[in-house]
């Protein structure tokens, strides 16, 4: 079922992504092949943020194709699919704010970034990805059977 406004799914979307926390994120390599990895976004409304290495294979993939696909799935088959455009948020003020945001939220949703970047916010390998969704689907096994999942498009 299509929904016209993000507000129609926002509460359920945020509840699920905060409960599941980790998701599979797929990028596309230079030969057009998918490549997946597990990442840990935090969402502010419909904007997602990922703290990640700035100089990685993912960086090269995103330079060629900035689209990513996220899949959250819980043990009881609650799912969220998010198709996004990913872009680097390189402004030092944004990076500092998001470092502090991730560090201030209790686990498992938040975590202390110092574990990954011991030199702190100024570490040259520290990067922030901004996720801007163009499609979000919230579904479950029961929804798949009944055809009642919800899909939002920007």
N, C-alpha and C positions, 0 to 999 in steps of 0.2 A: 504494500500500500504506500503510495507516495504521499508525503506531507509537504505542505507548501512553505512552512516557516520553520527555521531551526528551533525556535522556541517550543514547537510541538514535540520535539524529541530531546531537548537539552537536558532536562532533569534525568531521564533514563540513560542518556548517553554518558553524562558525567558520572552517574552512579556506577555504571558498568566499568568504565575505564579506570575508575578509582578502586574498584573491587578487584579487577583482574590485574591491573598495573602494567605488566610486561606484555609486549606485543611483537609479533613478527613484522618486520619492515622489509619490503622488497624494493630494490632499485633495479635499473636496467644497465647492463654493461655496454661497452662500446660496440659489441657485436649484436646487440639487441636481445641478449639473454637475461632472464631474471636472476637476481641474486638476493637471498634473504639473510637476515640476521635478527637477533632479539635485541630490542631496545626498550627504553623506559621513558616515554613522554609524560609530561604533565600538561594538562589542558586548562586554559583560561577561556571559558566559553567555548567558541569554536576555533580558537587558535591553540595549536599544540606547540610545545617546546621540547626539544631533545638536547641535552648536553652530550657532546660526543667529540671524538677526536677530529681535529681540523684537517689533518694531512693523512688521509686514509684512502683505501680503495673506494669507499663510499663517496669521498670528495670527488674523485675522478668520475665516478658514475653520474653524480649530480651535475657536474659541469657539462656533461653531454646530454643529459635528460633529467630535468628537475622534478619529474613526477615520481611519487612513491605510493605504495599501497600498503596499508597497515591492516593486520588481522589480530584482534583480541579474541581469545576463546577460553572459556572457563571449563572446569571439570564437568559441570552439569550442562554443557553445550549452550551456554549463553554466548552470543557472538556479537562483535562489532567490527564492521569493515569500514575503513576510512581511506578514500582516495584523495591525495593531496598534491599540492605543489610545495616543494621544499626549497627554502632559500636560507643562506647563511645570514645570521644576525651578527654582524661584526662590529656594531657600534659598542664601544667600551661601556657605556652606561647601561645598555640592554644586557650585555654579558654579565655585568656586576649585579644587576637586579635579579636576573634569572639564577645566577649562582646562589644568591641569598634566598631566593624563593625555594629552590630545591633543598637547601640546607635547613630552612625553617619549617618545612612540612614534615611531620613525624613519619617514619617508615611504616608501611612499605611504599607509600606514595612518594614521599620525599627521601632524600639520602644526602650524605655529606660528600660533596664533589671532591674534597681534598683527598679522598681515597684513590681517585683516578688522576688528579692533577696536583701532585704534592707541592708544586710551586705556586699554587693558588690561581686566582682569577687572571693573573698576568701571564700564565703559562702559555707559550706560543702554540702548544698543541691543543689547548682548550678551545672548543668551538660550540656554537649554539645554532641549532636549526629551528627555523620557524616553519610550522606546518599550516598551510591554508587549504582546508578541505573544499572540494567541489562536489563530493558525494559522501554521504554517511548512511550506512545501513545498520539497523539494529534488528537482530533476529535471534531465534533459538531453534532447537530441534522441533518443538511444538509448532512454532511459526512456519517452519519449512513444510511441515505436513499440512498445515491449514492454510498456508499462503497469506499469513497476516503480519509478516515482518514489515518494518517501516523504513522507507528510504527518503532521504532529503537530498536535494540538489541545490547548489548555490545558484 
